[in-house]
């Protein structure tokens, strides 16, 4: 009898300890999630759909009926006011949108409250919608629907301008997969960042590590798009050095070298190109030469659409200055075509853990936080069905810098990597592009060439370049 009581007491003690540990872990998660963001997550998003058709509607009992779609609409966003719950500080707050034939889950920041926007672009033509909520409250309320007629971008001549190898795939694999004619132009060789293959080289061979990395990533940039049917002659890597565009911009005629290998020449990377858009000869890394190269590419390709990062909402200097260079080249280009620019963010400035887009792989991409003073004509949402999402995942996996390097690690390191991955997934801090980029849509902000060349709007597009 006494032995039985001791066993029961032991079980109760262990149970209490486990409950305390779980409660402590959940409290730690809640505190961690509130420190993710550099802005107040209870602030309203403030997007100005000044060029869109807007309709005032009502949500009642988590549903909205008789949606007033305009003929030919291809882009639509619904402003809603959400309220956080206690669980939203621990688990992602999400809304699943449902129609008779479609559903899409869209998530927000941990602890989010205030005005947010649901992307209804995939639901255009559906009369009634239902909203299932998780870890948030959605009251009956008046809402506003903004919608635009975008047209069929797949028939256009599209140029993807990527700062680094893999940026084209992260931002726009779905878009350029659907395009009738696409060009993928990568600005840098990607010869910086983390050390790939450091276990294959001696410590004093750091320069060789980054040379090998640049060569491999250059090769990635001019082969991976072929998975989507892009012609080999439509792909080009300009061979500039990773992490140097801001330096080049400061002194336009000053020659800049690779950050890790001062002896490496741009021709070492350009030699892999199989395109006649630029010659394979010697070149020097100056801002003036970059502008000249982009002018040549623009004049030869005559794009209707150009995809590039949005400087005001992308924290990476190479991303910012890729678009700065593009706009300068557009101002000097002799082509009669005035392309539209589709701008995106891959490194949101006010989410340092790079948790945006929020939610899990396969979820919808919602609008970036806040949005106040962000200039755009239209917001474009390109849908990716399950099959195209799989293809995008495979394309990302073909990029050496994105692919998990676990197979090159020792057993102890593998255990550490797996534990870190588990922690990242449970805390919502997973910054992997396989989570962030493989989604049910790709999101772009459309502006005109005239907007980019106007001093007033260009300042808004650039934001803080420092």
Secondary structure, DSSP 4 states (H G I P E B T S, - for coil): -HHHHHHHHHHHHHHHHHHHHHHHHHHHHHHHHHTS-SS-TTSPP----TTSEEEEEEEBTTEE-S--PPTT--EEEEEEEEEE-GGGGTS--EEEEE-SS-EEEEE--TT--EEEEEE-GGGTT-S-EEEEEESEE--SEEEEEEEE----GGGSEEEEEESSTTHHHHHHHHHHHH-SEEEEEEEE----SS-TTGGGS-GGGHHHHHHHHHHHHHHHHTTGGGGGT--GGGEEEEEEPTT-HHHHHHSTTS----SS-TT--THHHHTT---SSS--S-----HHHHHHHHHHHHHHH--SEEEEE-GGG---HHHHHHHHHHHHHHHH---S---EEEEE-SS-TT-TT--PSPS-TTSBPPPPS--TT---SEEEEEE--HHHHHHHHHHHHTSTTTS--GGGS-HHHHHHHHHHHHHHHHHT----HHHHTSSSEEEEEEEEHHHHHSHHHHHHHH----
